[in-house]
């Protein structure tokens, strides 16, 4: 029985792989198409925008996003975008790579 002022015992919180391990999955677990969709997600695109850009239906875009979230063990689009940045898949605005400068 709960005692006032005392934190009740709870179930252990399931652990997730660390952020770095999940960021590496961007390159190992996702298909080329999923990485393409993730780039658009990281840029703030909605499913409708993704669909228009890739010539697919919004439902197909939604399925791609859902699979990306599952594979990266991410709970939100924002978390998936952070993983995309951490993996080097996308770069912040104004960042130029060596290949562009060459």
C-alpha positions, -999 to 999 in steps of 0.1 A, spaced: 0 0 0 14 35 -9 27 55 20 21 93 17 53 112 9 71 81 -2 79 73 -38 62 40 -47 83 12 -62 82 13 -99 92 -11 -126 127 -6 -140 130 18 -168 139 -1 -200 173 10 -213 179 22 -248 212 19 -268 233 50 -262 229 80 -285 261 74 -304 252 38 -312 218 49 -324 234 77 -346 256 50 -362 225 31 -372 217 60 -396 244 46 -419 241 9 -410 203 2 -405 186 25 -429 180 20 -466 191 47 -491 155 58 -494 150 60 -457 182 82 -454 167 104 -481 135 107 -461 154 113 -429 173 142 -445 139 158 -454 126 151 -418 158 168 -404 150 198 -425 115 200 -410 95 186 -438 60 172 -432 49 139 -446 30 158 -472 61 178 -482 82 146 -483 56 129 -505 56 158 -530 94 160 -531 99 123 -536 68 116 -558 52 92 -534 19 93 -514 18 109 -480 9 75 -466 41 60 -480 61 89 -466 44 82 -432 54 45 -434 90 55 -442 91 79 -412 76 52 -389 102 27 -400 130 52 -395 118 60 -360 116 22 -352 151 14 -366 167 44 -348 148 37 -316 136 73 -317 103 84 -303 99 117 -322 109 132 -356 130 157 -337 150 129 -320 155 113 -354 167 146 -368 192 149 -340 205 115 -348 208 125 -384 229 155 -374 250 134 -350 257 108 -377 269 135 -401 241 126 -426 230 163 -425 250 194 -417 239 226 -401 231 255 -424 262 273 -438 285 243 -434 305 235 -464 323 202 -470 358 199 -485 344 183 -517 324 214 -524 354 237 -520 377 215 -541 
